[in-house]
Amino acid sequence: MKELLLTLLIGIAAGVIDVLPMIKMKLDKYSEISAFVHYLIAPFIIFNTELFGMAWWLKGGVINLALAVPVVILAAKDDKTSAPPMIVMSVVLGTVIGIVGHFTF
């Protein structure tokens, strides 16, 4: 139960970090909700996936980038300038999630 709550808290924190700039830029509420849900779920996948002996600090960024690719493709269809920031944020937040999870669990 403690692990579930900590994982949810990490996901909420990551979601808030990602969504705050989106709110400031006045993006579509569905985009904001989608990003928040992505980061709410990502820690569960990152913490419970083993990637062929990959370094623990690299795993979060790689998994989160893989999870974000479909959304990046959809967003790039309408606005090609949105893809690079989405990719960078996915790698950075995924890495942070992985690091926090490594030292928490």
Phi and psi restraints in degrees (value plus and minus 20) as a CYANA .aco file:
   2 LYS   PHI     -84.4   -44.4
   2 LYS   PSI     -61.1   -21.1
   3 GLU   PHI     -84.3   -44.3
   3 GLU   PSI     -59.6   -19.6
   4 LEU   PHI     -82.3   -42.3
   4 LEU   PSI     -65.7   -25.7
   5 LEU   PHI     -84.8   -44.8
   5 LEU   PSI     -63.1   -23.1
   6 LEU   PHI     -84.3   -44.3
   6 LEU   PSI     -60.1   -20.1
   7 THR   PHI     -84.4   -44.4
   7 THR   PSI     -62.2   -22.2
   8 LEU   PHI     -82.3   -42.3
   8 LEU   PSI     -62.9   -22.9
   9 LEU   PHI     -83.6   -43.6
   9 LEU   PSI     -60.4   -20.4
  10 ILE   PHI     -83.6   -43.6
  10 ILE   PSI     -61.9   -21.9
  11 GLY   PHI     -85.1   -45.1
  11 GLY   PSI     -60.6   -20.6
  12 ILE   PHI     -84.6   -44.6
  12 ILE   PSI     -64.1   -24.1
  13 ALA   PHI     -81.5   -41.5
  13 ALA   PSI     -65.3   -25.3
  14 ALA   PHI     -84.4   -44.4
  14 ALA   PSI     -60.3   -20.3
  15 GLY   PHI     -82.5   -42.5
  15 GLY   PSI     -62.5   -22.5
  16 VAL   PHI     -84.8   -44.8
  16 VAL   PSI     -62.7   -22.7
  17 ILE   PHI     -80.3   -40.3
  17 ILE   PSI     -58.3   -18.3
  18 ASP   PHI     -97.2   -57.2
  18 ASP   PSI     -55.0   -15.0
  19 VAL   PHI    -102.8   -62.8
  19 VAL   PSI     -49.2    -9.2
  20 LEU   PHI     -74.6   -34.6
  20 LEU   PSI     -67.9   -27.9
  21 PRO   PHI     -83.5   -43.5
  21 PRO   PSI     -51.4   -11.4
  22 MET   PHI     -87.1   -47.1
  22 MET   PSI     -58.5   -18.5
  23 ILE   PHI     -85.7   -45.7
  23 ILE   PSI     -62.7   -22.7
  24 LYS   PHI     -81.5   -41.5
  24 LYS   PSI     -56.0   -16.0
  25 MET   PHI    -102.9   -62.9
  25 MET   PSI     -20.6    19.4
  26 LYS   PHI      37.4    77.4
  26 LYS   PSI      28.7    68.7
  27 LEU   PHI     -98.6   -58.6
  27 LEU   PSI     149.3   189.3
  28 ASP   PHI     -77.2   -37.2
  28 ASP   PSI     117.5   157.5
  29 LYS   PHI     -83.7   -43.7
  29 LYS   PSI     -49.1    -9.1
  30 TYR   PHI     -90.0   -50.0
  30 TYR   PSI     -54.5   -14.5
  31 SER   PHI     -85.5   -45.5
  31 SER   PSI     -60.6   -20.6
  32 GLU   PHI     -85.6   -45.6
  32 GLU   PSI     -64.3   -24.3
  33 ILE   PHI     -83.8   -43.8
  33 ILE   PSI     -62.6   -22.6
  34 SER   PHI     -80.5   -40.5
  34 SER   PSI     -64.5   -24.5
  35 ALA   PHI     -84.8   -44.8
  35 ALA   PSI     -62.3   -22.3
  36 PHE   PHI     -83.3   -43.3
  36 PHE   PSI     -65.4   -25.4
  37 VAL   PHI     -84.7   -44.7
  37 VAL   PSI     -57.6   -17.6
  38 HIS   PHI     -76.8   -36.8
  38 HIS   PSI     -69.3   -29.3
  39 TYR   PHI     -96.6   -56.6
  39 TYR   PSI     -39.1     0.9
  40 LEU   PHI     -90.7   -50.7
  40 LEU   PSI     -57.2   -17.2
  41 ILE   PHI    -108.5   -68.5
  41 ILE   PSI     -51.2   -11.2
  42 ALA   PHI     -73.6   -33.6
  42 ALA   PSI     -63.1   -23.1
  43 PRO   PHI     -80.6   -40.6
  43 PRO   PSI     -54.1   -14.1
  44 PHE   PHI     -81.7   -41.7
  44 PHE   PSI     -61.2   -21.2
  45 ILE   PHI     -93.4   -53.4
  45 ILE   PSI     -64.6   -24.6
  46 ILE   PHI     -82.0   -42.0
  46 ILE   PSI     -64.6   -24.6
  47 PHE   PHI     -92.2   -52.2
  47 PHE   PSI     -41.7    -1.7
  48 ASN   PHI    -132.3   -92.3
  48 ASN   PSI      -1.9    38.1
  49 THR   PHI    -139.7   -99.7
  49 THR   PSI     116.6   156.6
  50 GLU   PHI    -133.6   -93.6
  50 GLU   PSI     106.6   146.6
  51 LEU   PHI    -132.7   -92.7
  51 LEU   PSI      64.1   104.1
  52 PHE   PHI      26.6    66.6
  52 PHE   PSI      20.8    60.8
  53 GLY   PHI      53.1    93.1
  53 GLY   PSI      -0.4    39.6
  54 MET   PHI     -84.5   -44.5
  54 MET   PSI     128.3   168.3
  55 ALA   PHI     -77.7   -37.7
  55 ALA   PSI     120.1   160.1
  56 TRP   PHI     -79.9   -39.9
  56 TRP   PSI     -54.3   -14.3
  57 TRP   PHI     -97.4   -57.4
  57 TRP   PSI     -38.9     1.1
  58 LEU   PHI    -112.5   -72.5
  58 LEU   PSI     -46.0    -6.0
  59 LYS   PHI     -77.8   -37.8
  59 LYS   PSI     -66.0   -26.0
  60 GLY   PHI     -81.0   -41.0
  60 GLY   PSI     -64.2   -24.2
  61 GLY   PHI     -85.3   -45.3
  61 GLY   PSI     -61.1   -21.1
  62 VAL   PHI     -86.9   -46.9
  62 VAL   PSI     -66.5   -26.5
  63 ILE   PHI     -85.6   -45.6
  63 ILE   PSI     -64.7   -24.7
  64 ASN   PHI     -85.7   -45.7
  64 ASN   PSI     -56.7   -16.7
  65 LEU   PHI     -83.5   -43.5
  65 LEU   PSI     -63.0   -23.0
  66 ALA   PHI     -81.9   -41.9
  66 ALA   PSI     -58.1   -18.1
  67 LEU   PHI     -89.5   -49.5
  67 LEU   PSI     -49.7    -9.7
  68 ALA   PHI    -106.3   -66.3
  68 ALA   PSI     -38.2     1.8
  69 VAL   PHI     -73.3   -33.3
  69 VAL   PSI     -66.8   -26.8
  70 PRO   PHI     -80.1   -40.1
  70 PRO   PSI     -59.0   -19.0
  71 VAL   PHI     -89.9   -49.9
  71 VAL   PSI     -58.7   -18.7
  72 VAL   PHI     -82.5   -42.5
  72 VAL   PSI     -61.1   -21.1
  73 ILE   PHI     -82.8   -42.8
  73 ILE   PSI     -64.7   -24.7
  74 LEU   PHI     -83.4   -43.4
  74 LEU   PSI     -62.2   -22.2
  75 ALA   PHI     -88.6   -48.6
  75 ALA   PSI     -56.8   -16.8
  76 ALA   PHI     -88.1   -48.1
  76 ALA   PSI     -41.7    -1.7
  77 LYS   PHI     -80.7   -40.7
  77 LYS   PSI     -60.6   -20.6
  78 ASP   PHI    -113.8   -73.8
  78 ASP   PSI     -51.5   -11.5
  79 ASP   PHI    -164.7  -124.7
  79 ASP   PSI      78.4   118.4
  80 LYS   PHI     -86.0   -46.0
  80 LYS   PSI     -42.4    -2.4
  81 THR   PHI     -96.8   -56.8
  81 THR   PSI     -31.9     8.1
  82 SER   PHI    -102.7   -62.7
  82 SER   PSI     -38.4     1.6
  83 ALA   PHI     -84.7   -44.7
  83 ALA   PSI     -70.8   -30.8
  84 PRO   PHI     -79.0   -39.0
  84 PRO   PSI     -65.3   -25.3
  85 PRO   PHI     -83.2   -43.2
  85 PRO   PSI     -54.8   -14.8
  86 MET   PHI     -86.4   -46.4
  86 MET   PSI     -60.9   -20.9
  87 ILE   PHI     -86.0   -46.0
  87 ILE   PSI     -66.0   -26.0
  88 VAL   PHI     -82.2   -42.2
  88 VAL   PSI     -66.1   -26.1
  89 MET   PHI     -83.4   -43.4
  89 MET   PSI     -57.4   -17.4
  90 SER   PHI     -83.5   -43.5
  90 SER   PSI     -65.5   -25.5
  91 VAL   PHI     -87.3   -47.3
  91 VAL   PSI     -65.3   -25.3
  92 VAL   PHI     -85.3   -45.3
  92 VAL   PSI     -71.8   -31.8
  93 LEU   PHI     -86.1   -46.1
  93 LEU   PSI     -56.5   -16.5
  94 GLY   PHI     -82.5   -42.5
  94 GLY   PSI     -61.0   -21.0
  95 THR   PHI     -85.4   -45.4
  95 THR   PSI     -62.4   -22.4
  96 VAL   PHI     -83.0   -43.0
  96 VAL   PSI     -62.5   -22.5
  97 ILE   PHI     -80.0   -40.0
  97 ILE   PSI     -65.4   -25.4
  98 GLY   PHI     -82.3   -42.3
  98 GLY   PSI     -60.8   -20.8
  99 ILE   PHI     -87.5   -47.5
  99 ILE   PSI     -66.0   -26.0
 100 VAL   PHI     -81.2   -41.2
 100 VAL   PSI     -63.2   -23.2
 101 GLY   PHI     -83.4   -43.4
 101 GLY   PSI     -58.0   -18.0
 102 HIS   PHI     -82.9   -42.9
 102 HIS   PSI     -61.8   -21.8
 103 PHE   PHI    -106.4   -66.4
 103 PHE   PSI     -32.7     7.3
 104 THR   PHI    -110.4   -70.4
 104 THR   PSI     -60.5   -20.5
